[in-house]
Amino acid sequence: MRKAISLCLMLVIIMTMAVSAQAEKYSPGDRPEFILTHDYKYAMKHFLVEPKLSGVVKDGTKYSLMKGYFESDGPPTMVLGIFPYHKVVMENGDVLYYKMTLDADIDSLFTEDQIQWYSDYKAAMDEKGKPLVPGSSVVIKDYNPHWRMVILADGTKHGLEKITQIRRFVSTLKRNQVRIAEALLAYDLEYHKFDDKFFIKDNTGYKTNVSVYLGRMGNDVWGRLKIRYHADSWLFIDQFGVLADDYRYTSPVGAFERFNSDSIWEYRDESLEGEYGILADKIAGSRECIIRFQGSRGIRDFTVPKVQKKKMREALDLLALIRISI
């Protein structure tokens, strides 16, 4: 009996020591905190519970929406194989080890691992109940931290970064900020910080299509017409024609740009200034429009769907609205 009791006591002591070795007081001090935003069990592939390669966190649900901090922003705590590991302390006192890749910074892996700096997470959560822009009836209802998406009152979802860029775009307009901000929700918005340039593109997909996209840099706003052919084999297009109701157009001879992956794409990208602006307007306003692609390997006809014509008209109208709002 005494031996059994002694054995039990030893096991308790060993277990207590093991737990104590992996538990610390949560004291971030002035170190920035992060929060884990994953929502499934096996999400934490870059975390170890102990300093060995087999020590991967088995059940990540324990740490979902839990804060933590990096013990140091200096050299890694350890290196296993070719991977550096940084020690982190979680809000419940658990010590984990975060796997990096060589020469990578911490932020570069945050999206993959569903981690956010807590300050960014809190700022995003604080968006709930706020309008898209001041004066807008479009209100942010909720925020999904796992996907970093805001959910509007009408149920539509948008990336938090997109909302940020919409606000940036309209902040320098003199008028029509609300109308333009709400219109931009229907587009993919790219922002190039280096030259303070925006691109506004529709998201109708990657198949054969015709579209208008917009660009802006400061007070300079422009539009472009893009005609794209998609197939499984090259046509080697060097010319195209358009029949829009009773309007006919034949392009000058000139090679299309080309690229391929599993499929092939051939496209022409032209400024809306001059004849291509007229062409875009004719296509957008037509009852029926056929584009003929002509290449060294044959001819293909494409009937422009109503949805593409509608999006072209909306983009042309948006271009005009932005120009009078700057």
N, C-alpha and C positions, 0 to 999 in steps of 0.2 A: 504493500500500500504506500509506504513512504517513498519507495522508488518511483511509483506511478505519479505521486504528487510532485516529487522533485522534477520528474521529466516534464510534467505539465507546466510547472513554473519556468523551467528552462525554455520551453517553447514560447511561452508568453513573453519572456524577456527578449528572446531572439527576434520575435515578430515585432515587438515594440521598438527594438533597436533598428530593425529594417525600415519600419515606417518613419521613425525619427530621422533616419539618414536621408530620407527623401521628402522631408517636410521642412518648410521654413516659414518664418513669419513674413506675412505679405507687407512689404514696406517699399513701395516704389520710389518714395522720395521725389526727387525732381526728374526721375527717369520716365520717359514717355510710356504710357500703357497701351497695349493692344487688346483687341477682343476677338475671340474665335467665333466666326459666324457660320460655321458648317451646320448642316441639319441632318446628317446621316452618320451611321455608326463607323464606317471605315474611311472617314474623310482625312484622318490625320497621318498621312503617309510620310510626312516629313518630320514627325515627332517620335522621339524615343522616351521610354519611361526609365531607362537605365542606360549607362554608357557602353552599350554593345550593339552590334548590328541586328541582333535578334530581338532587341527590346522595344519593338514598335508598339505604339499605343493600340490596344486591341479594340477598345470600345470608346470611340470619340464622343458619344452622346454625353458622357460625364462632363465634358468640358465645353459643350455648346453654350454660346453666349456668356462665357466666363472670361474675365479680364486676366491679364498677365503682364509681365514686363521682362525685358532682357536684363540679365544681371550686369552685363557690361556691353558697351559699344566698341570695345577694343578687340584684340585677337580672339579667335574661337577658343572655347573652353577645352576642346579636344579635337583630334582628327582621327577618323576611323576610315581606313582605306584612303581614298582620295577626297573624302567629304569632310569639311569642317563642321563642327557642331557648336552651337551657342546655348549656354544654359539659360533657361527661363524659369521664372517663379510664377505659379498660377495663384489665382485669388484664394483658393482653398488651401494654399500652402504646399501643394505638390510641386516637385521639381521635375521639369521635362528638359529635353535637349532637342533643339531645332536644327534640322539638317539644311545646310546651305550648299551651293555649288561654288566651285572655285571662281574667284573674281566677281561674284554676283553680290549686289547689295540686297539688304533685307526686303526692301519694298518690291523688288522685282519678282519675288515669289508670293507676295501677299494675295494676289488675285487667285492663283492656282490653289492656294491653301485655305481660302476663305478666311483670311485674317485682315482686319482693318486696324489702323490706329484708333484708339478709343475716342480721341478728339474728333476724328472724321465721322465715326459712327454716331456720336452724340449730336453733331451738327446735322447729320442726315435725319436722325430721329426727330430733331427739333423742327424739321420742315413740315411735319404733319399738321394739317389745318391751315397752312399758308397758301396764298394764291400763287399761280404760276408766275405772274408778275403783278405788281400793284395795280389794282383796278380790274383784274381779270376775274371772271366768274368760275374759271377752271381752278379747282382746289386740290391740293395734295392730301389724299385721305390716309395713306399709310406708306410704310417703307419696308421692303424686304431686304434685310441685310445680307442674306446668303447670295442673292442674285444682284444686289446693289441696284434695285429697281424701285422707283416710286410708283405708287398706285394712285391714280386720279379718282375723283369721285364718280366718274362714269365707268370705272373698272379697267380702263386701259392702263398699260404698264410701259414705263419709259426708264431708260438708264439714268441714274442720278447725274452722270457726266453730261448727258444731253440737256437736262434741265439747266444745269450750270451754264452751258454754252448758249442756250436760247436767251438766258438772262444777259449774258455778256453781249450777244449780238444786238439786242434791242436797247441796251443801256446807252448807246451813243446815237440813237435815232432822235430826231426832233419831234416826231409825231407818229401816231398809229402804232405805238409800242405794243399795246394789248392785242390788237388785231393781228399784227405780224407774229408775235410770240405764239399765239394760239394756232396760227396757220403752220408754223414751223414744226409743230408736234407731228404732222403728217409726213415729215421728211427725215432722212438721215442727215445729220449736221456734223461736218468735220471742221475742226479748228486747228490751224497750224500756228502755234505760238511764235515761232521764229520770226515770221513776217506778218503776224497778226492778220491772217487770211482765213476766210470761211469758204466752205463749199456746201451747197444745199442740193441734195440729190434725192430722187424718189426711190422707193424701195420695192419696185414691182418685180424684182427677181433678176435672174441672170440669163434667161432664154432670149430668143430673138425679140428685139423690141426697138422702139424709137422713143426717145425721151428728151426732155429739156432739163439741164441742171444749171445752177446759178453759182456765181462766185462774188465775193466781196472782199476788198482790202481798203479799209478806211472809207472814203467817200466814193471810191470807184466800185461800181457794181456792173456785172456783165452776165450774159447768158450764153449757153452753148447748146447746140443740137448734136445728139449722139444717136447714131443709127448702128445697130449691132445685129450681126448674124451669128446664130449658134447652131451647130450640127455635129455629127460624128466624123465628118470628113471635110477636107478643105474644098472651097469653091474658088479660092484665089481671086476674090472680087477686085475689079478695078474700075467699076462704074455702077451706078444705081439709077433707077428711074422711079418717079412717083406719079400715081394717078389718084388725085383727090377730087372726087366728083368730076367736074369737067376741067379741072386744072391739071396740066401736065408739066412735068419737070424732068430733065435729063441732066445728070451731074457731069462735070468735066471728068475725063479719064484720069485716074489716079489710084494708086494702090491703097487698100485698106490696111490699117494696123492689124496685126495678128498675134494671138497667143493661144496656148493650149495646155491642158492638163489631162483629165480623162476624156474631155470633149475639146472642141475647137471653137474659137471666137474670132470673128473678123469684124472690125468696126471702123467707122468714120466719125470724127469729132471735130465740129466746125463752129466758128463764132456765129452768133445770131445777127451780127452786123451784115447788112446787105442782103443778098439773095437767100441765104439760109434762114434769116429772120422771117422773110416772106413765106418760105417753104414751111417752117414750123407753124406759122399761123394758119396756113392752108390745111395742113394735116390735122391740127387740133380742131378746126372748125368744120371738118368734112363729115358728111353722112357715111361715106364709104371711102376708104383709102387703101390702095395697094402699093406696096413697095416691091420693085423688081431688082433683085441682086444679080448682076452679070459678072461672070468670071471666066477664066480660061478653062474651067471644068464644067461649065454649064450655067443655067439660069434657074433661079428660085424666086417664086412670088410669095409675098407675105401680106396678109390682110391685117391691118392694124386694129387690134381690139378696141372696143369702146373705152375700157378702163384706161388704156394708155393715152388715148386722145383726151380723155377727161383730165388726167394728170398733167398732160402737156399744157392744156388751157389754164389749169390752176397755177402751174409754174410760171407761165407767161404773165398772168395777172399779178402774181406775187412779185415778179421782177419789176413790173410797172409801179406797184405799190411801194416797194422798197426805195425805188429811185426818187419818188416824190416825198419820201419821209426822211431823207438824209439832210 
